[in-house]
Amino acid sequence: MTEERVHRRLAAILAADVVGYSRLMEQDEAGTLAALKARHKDVVRPLVAKHEGRIFKVMGDGVLAEFGSAVNAVQSALELQHGMAAANGDLPEGRRIVLRIGVNLGDIMVESGDCYGDGINVAARREGIAEPGGILVSGTIYDHVRNKIDTGFDDLGAQSLKNILEPVRVYRVAGTPRVSVDATKLTSDKPSIAVLPFTNMSGDPKQQYFSDGITADIITELSRFRQLLVIARKSSFGNAGDFTDVRSVGRELGTKYVVQGGVRRLGNRVRITAQLIDATSGKHLWAERFDCDQQEIFAVQDQVIGTIVGTLVGRLQAAGAEQASRKPPTSLVAYECVLRGKALPLGDLATEAEKRRMFERAVELDPEYGQAYALLAHSVFLEWFRDMTGSDIELGRALRLAKKAVALDECDSTCHFSIGWIYLFSKSFYLAEEHYRRALELNPNNPDQVARMASLYVFLGKPDEAIGWLKQAKLLDPYFDANPTYWDILGGVHFVARRYEDAIAAFSRSPTMSFWAQAYLAACNALDDRIERAQESAAEVLRLSPEFSLNRLAEKEPYKNSTERDHLVRGLRKAGLPE
């Protein structure tokens, strides 16, 4: 058999997805799927073909297409938006299917009809920040089409995109239909608050991790208060830059209050500014500036948090402030190592190794720093999980580190979450659930930990209870669609419930698919008798994990009921994965 070569070529990539897909599915799953299939058949495919494009990937509610011409790609994007607006017709606002589109020109790799490369990633990232019904294009696309298409462009300047190292030029295409889309609303009577990323005012871009870390810690500590509903870090960080005023933030995130601020670091001195704003009226409720030595940062954080809580929920509720039990690190350098490690992106082996080095350094600098031990434990656990050789040495080390973390700081939710996760994969189900619940008692507003409760109930064989936890996580994170963790867990829920088509749709929504997700996708396709697709996923599993063993994965997966493990093995075997 002749090995198929990988071809490179320059192409214009169009990335599109449906705004508010989760909301639409929650309201009417069957109706939404039927409407999406109809739009794909009647609008998307004909218009892409009309402009000589080729759809090379469909991912649940998303689509990727390539064009040999930048002009054709943008013209297709424009007609897609007008076509979708026309198809929405007189549908009520909450049932409209609305696209956001990004277009980029870049070098791509083509293999077996699929396309890969940074050119595709940049298109997808632009699509992710586009307005509902809007189109964003790259500077290279703009340079090619500006005098060849009868439409205007708004220069948005250089934008930093998620997981893209260098800022890129972005232009908004004028002339697309303005669309209003219902945002997911919080259904809680608690005061809701979003903390926007504090501005790095140090004049050194390399200090961004420090201001982001300060912000993330304020979010974490605010989340300890059950009287507040705190918007997830991913939501407030990922979209704050798209708004010109806090009222827009409030509308988009569905929150009543917003915190803004800045961090300036000069030598051993730090200045933190913070302000609390009513997002409905734009009125400033409180503002303050703090100048301190670096070692006083934690005291300043407590002061900021205490003032916010006191302002919003009154002295009675604030009197039970749990952050008094928090045990801050004794070494600022160790704290910086933790911030640097947490700031690194997930998933890449090189960055995972760097994360582990940062956490190891933090533990070395401050042997009493509980959270550093917890993060190191999770990093060691991930190394064990990826290893297919059969050794459980690293799992044992991860458990010892996690126990140390809890012993050092039993009031840190990260410590309990870490040991709960490792206990789960050690098949200690009672202890896993006990520590998960303690983590949520300490921090009920962390959507990642709430979603992991869903994962626990998947492995306990209780998919209906798992769905309830996922809904709660979605309440805390208005941008539910953007987090691959949620889609992986949802895929697992449907797999356990034998809803293979739903599982395939969920796994396919994940923007980054690990070997684990590809393995489950292969099993789902095989058990649903989609053998060719199952084999494609199986090949991807072996590319990502050359030593993959279906029996080893099945041993690692902590199913309480052996029939669920057998179910997974049957699907992996039918997909053709090695024993």
Phi, psi and omega in degrees: 000131180281129179289130182287130182280152173270125180256144175249145173199161176274133182211154171268124183252129175252124177243130181221144170214168185273129177286133176068033183302317181299318180298315180297318181293322180294324181288317184202089186297309183296316181295321180295315179299319179295317180295320179297317179298319180294317179295321180297318182287317190268335185242303190293303184299314180299320183286325176295315179296322180303324181259026172061036176259172179224123175282121181249354177203134173239125186234088180062257180261004183249161180214143175237134180224149178244147179227147175280349183231132176296320179300314180298321181296314181290320178298321178295319179299316179299312182292329176298315181294318178293322179294320178293320179298319179294320181293331178293329175047238182262019178298145176298153186307321184287352181246003181288143173259111188241135179259152160241142189228140171235142180230133181220150175251123182195170178282132180232158173252138182238126178214128179053035177084350179261159183238147181220166173126167182297330179302326179283318180300318181294320177299316181295322180291322176296317178302322183296335180255003179288154176286156173305127182082001185257172179225129172244138180234159179280167178298324180292322176297314180303315180301327183278331191246352192301330180254010187240355180233137184277070176203164180261168179225140175254123181282114179265003178077190179282130182239140173273123181250147183304130177064014174250121191297311185261143174301148182233149178289139182227137176234139175266131179279125178280163174090008176268151182297132176287129187235136173254131181234134177298127173279154174293122184263145176284130179253072181215145178269005177282151171298127182256141187217141175240133176256111180283154181301126179295138182290136174278106183258017185278348182080003180235111182302334181291347179271005182301322181301328184289313179293324177295321180294319177300315180298313182299322179293322177296319177299314181300315183288324175298325183295344179293339186271115182291345180283349181244151169248110187259126181292142184300148180303318183299323181289311184290325179285320189286341188229357184298326183292347182275355186249146179264342178211162186292338178294324175296320177300313180301316180294316184291318182269352181067041185237151184274325185234153180225138173249130175236160178182188180207158179230126175239129182241119180228108182062233180266005181255146179229135173245127177241126173250144180212147177215141179252127188232139171283112186290342179285315184258341186082005183283137176279121180270333184193142176212144182204154175238136181237126174248128185206164168287159183303323183291347181265005184303318185292324176294321178295317177303314179299323181292318178299312182296315181299321180293318180298311181297317179299322180292320188272320187241004172086163186294330183295311180292321183292340181298334179268025184307123183274347183291349176298334180274352182295143182247094182290157179294151178273342181248121178294326179295321177297318177301317178298320178300318178296316179298317180297317180296316180292335182282342181288144181294154180275156167100322183280134184297322180295315180288329176296321178294321179292321175304311182300319178298319179297317181290324176296320179294320179298317179295321179296319182286326182222089183294356179252012186269096186301313184296326178297318177297320181296316180292322176295319178302316180294323178296317178295321177302315181299323178296318176298317185294324180286339184283126182251019183277340178108358181275140177248018182299315183291329177295319177296321179293319179300319180294320179296318178296319181293321176298320178297319180300313181293322179297325181281325184212087183283356178257011179258120183295328179298322179296316181289323178297316182297312182290327177298317180296317182288323174299322179302312182283351171268004180067023174263079192293319181297314180295323179300311182295322180299314181286327175300315182292325176294321178300319181285332173296321181284328182214084184285356185252014179268108186294329179296317180289325176297317180295326179291336171298322176299318179298319177304315184286338171298311183288338175278357179078031181235071186297328180294320177293325179298318179301320179300319178292323178295322178296322178293321177297322179294326177298321182282335183237098182300338179259050180308320186299334189275352186261112182297332180303317181298317183291325177296317180293318179299320176300319177296322177301310183292327178297312180298326180277003180064028175261079192293321180297318177294322179296317179299316179298320181292309180301323182290343179284341184291126182291335177230119186252119177284173177298328179297312180296321178295324179295315178293323177297320177298316180296317180298313180298319181295315181291340177264012178062033172256072192295319181298316178292324178298319180292326177296316178293322179298319178297323179292324176302313183289332175291318182281331182221083186302334181265017185304138175227124182295325179292322180292318177299316181298324177293323182287322183296123189273057177287130179288327182260123183297335179295329178290323177294318178297322178301315179295314180301317181300318180291317180296320180293318180295332178283350177093014179283149185289150180293000000 
